[in-house]
């Protein structure tokens, strides 16, 4: 139980750091301010929304791979608690990354006006492809399972049954 809690806690802290990295790396979509005060997407053909999803997937997926490998190499006993911690902690970390990244603005934010006389501001960072939220837990558990499978096969007496 202790290994599970420690794994979830460590991944939660990494999720906050990943949120700051996502906020720093991702572009903001240009939003136009209407005369009624509402903001709408200034350029419907912008790639900033897709880029934000891509940066989120790259950052959380990469950290998922690193966390899964580190957990497998670091803890050889009580692997079930660590594996469950990777899954639950990965979900927590992904949501913390989303929350921190969309709440904090880091890096240089630039927007260009699409039309003269239009007030354009930088939009808030958000995900449009919600499926990337599973990148962290999925890749952490997958690399852990692959490493365990390779190790289990290499040490198996069934590998060379005729010797």
VMD Tcl script that draws the C-alpha trace (Angstrom):
set ca {
  {0.00 0.00 0.00}
  {2.89 2.33 0.78}
  {4.49 1.78 -2.65}
  {1.17 2.53 -4.32}
  {0.81 5.82 -2.41}
  {4.40 6.87 -3.06}
  {4.07 6.11 -6.78}
  {0.84 8.12 -7.06}
  {2.39 11.02 -5.11}
  {5.54 11.11 -7.26}
  {3.52 11.04 -10.48}
  {1.25 13.79 -9.13}
  {4.26 16.04 -8.53}
  {5.54 15.24 -12.02}
  {2.10 16.14 -13.37}
  {2.41 19.66 -11.96}
  {5.84 20.03 -13.59}
  {4.46 18.66 -16.86}
  {1.65 21.23 -16.73}
  {4.19 24.03 -16.46}
  {6.16 22.56 -19.39}
  {2.98 22.25 -21.46}
  {2.04 25.85 -20.71}
  {5.50 27.01 -21.75}
  {5.72 24.99 -24.98}
  {2.19 25.23 -26.39}
  {0.92 28.03 -28.63}
  {-2.29 29.87 -27.80}
  {-5.10 30.18 -30.34}
  {-5.99 33.75 -31.36}
  {-9.38 34.80 -30.01}
  {-11.34 37.83 -31.21}
  {-13.22 39.95 -28.70}
  {-16.70 40.81 -29.94}
  {-18.58 44.02 -29.15}
  {-20.64 42.09 -26.56}
  {-17.51 41.06 -24.69}
  {-17.51 37.41 -25.75}
  {-14.44 35.83 -27.28}
  {-14.61 33.68 -30.40}
  {-11.93 31.94 -32.41}
  {-10.36 34.63 -34.60}
  {-8.92 32.27 -37.19}
  {-10.87 29.04 -37.73}
  {-7.96 27.59 -39.74}
  {-5.46 27.98 -36.91}
  {-3.28 25.02 -36.05}
  {-2.68 26.21 -32.48}
  {-5.42 23.98 -31.07}
  {-3.91 20.90 -32.69}
  {-0.42 21.93 -31.62}
  {-1.54 22.22 -28.00}
  {-2.95 18.68 -28.14}
  {0.28 17.44 -29.72}
  {2.46 19.07 -27.09}
  {0.28 17.60 -24.35}
  {0.56 14.12 -25.86}
  {4.31 14.41 -26.35}
  {5.02 15.66 -22.84}
  {2.70 13.27 -20.99}
  {3.53 10.32 -23.25}
  {7.26 10.82 -22.82}
  {6.91 11.11 -19.06}
  {4.71 8.01 -19.05}
  {7.44 6.02 -20.79}
  {10.09 7.34 -18.40}
  {7.96 6.66 -15.31}
  {7.08 3.13 -16.42}
  {10.70 2.24 -17.14}
  {11.94 3.85 -13.93}
  {9.30 2.00 -11.89}
  {10.25 -1.33 -13.44}
  {13.99 -0.85 -12.95}
  {13.61 0.72 -9.51}
  {11.21 -1.65 -7.74}
  {11.57 -5.37 -8.29}
  {9.44 -6.40 -5.31}
  {5.71 -5.81 -4.93}
  {5.29 -4.97 -8.58}
  {1.50 -5.09 -8.45}
  {1.35 -2.09 -6.10}
  {3.77 -0.16 -8.29}
  {1.82 -1.06 -11.45}
  {-1.46 0.04 -9.88}
  {0.27 3.22 -8.72}
  {1.46 3.87 -12.27}
  {-2.08 3.56 -13.56}
  {-3.76 5.69 -10.88}
  {-0.85 8.14 -10.67}
  {-0.76 8.49 -14.45}
  {-4.43 9.43 -14.51}
  {-3.89 11.93 -11.68}
  {-0.78 13.34 -13.37}
  {-2.58 13.79 -16.70}
  {-5.41 15.72 -15.07}
  {-2.95 17.81 -13.04}
  {-1.05 18.56 -16.24}
  {-4.27 19.74 -17.87}
  {-5.31 21.82 -14.86}
  {-1.94 23.48 -14.23}
  {-1.21 24.02 -17.92}
  {-4.55 25.69 -18.57}
  {-4.37 27.79 -15.39}
  {-0.84 29.17 -15.78}
  {0.53 31.12 -18.72}
  {4.26 30.73 -19.25}
  {6.42 31.59 -22.21}
  {5.92 34.17 -24.91}
  {2.34 34.61 -26.06}
  {1.95 36.35 -29.41}
  {-1.12 36.77 -31.57}
  {-1.59 38.49 -34.89}
  {-4.72 40.34 -35.92}
  {-6.70 38.59 -38.64}
  {-8.48 41.74 -39.77}
  {-7.87 45.44 -39.16}
  {-9.85 46.89 -36.29}
  {-10.41 43.50 -34.68}
  {-9.22 43.16 -31.09}
  {-7.37 39.85 -30.86}
  {-6.15 38.28 -27.62}
  {-4.43 35.02 -26.80}
  {-6.87 32.27 -25.91}
  {-6.55 30.04 -22.92}
  {-4.75 26.74 -23.30}
  {-7.13 23.79 -23.53}
  {-7.39 20.32 -24.99}
  {-9.63 19.62 -27.95}
  {-8.67 15.95 -28.27}
  {-9.52 14.56 -24.84}
  {-8.16 11.13 -25.76}
  {-4.61 12.34 -25.13}
  {-5.38 12.30 -21.41}
  {-4.72 8.54 -21.41}
  {-1.21 8.87 -22.90}
  {0.56 8.98 -19.52}
  {-1.09 6.03 -17.74}
  {-1.32 3.94 -20.90}
  {2.32 4.27 -21.87}
  {3.56 3.90 -18.28}
  {1.69 0.63 -17.81}
  {2.57 -0.57 -21.32}
  {6.34 -0.09 -20.96}
  {6.22 -1.67 -17.51}
  {4.42 -4.70 -18.96}
  {6.76 -4.96 -21.95}
  {9.85 -4.86 -19.74}
  {8.36 -7.45 -17.40}
  {7.43 -9.68 -20.33}
  {10.90 -9.49 -21.86}
  {12.52 -10.14 -18.49}
  {10.15 -12.99 -17.70}
  {10.82 -14.63 -21.06}
  {14.57 -14.25 -20.74}
  {14.64 -15.92 -17.31}
  {12.04 -18.57 -18.10}
  {13.07 -22.23 -18.00}
  {10.67 -22.77 -20.91}
  {12.87 -20.68 -23.17}
  {15.21 -23.63 -23.77}
  {13.12 -26.70 -22.94}
  {15.55 -29.26 -24.39}
  {18.70 -28.31 -22.52}
}
mol new
graphics top color blue
foreach p $ca { graphics top sphere $p radius 0.5 }
foreach p [lrange $ca 0 end-1] q [lrange $ca 1 end] { graphics top cylinder $p $q radius 0.2 }
display resetview
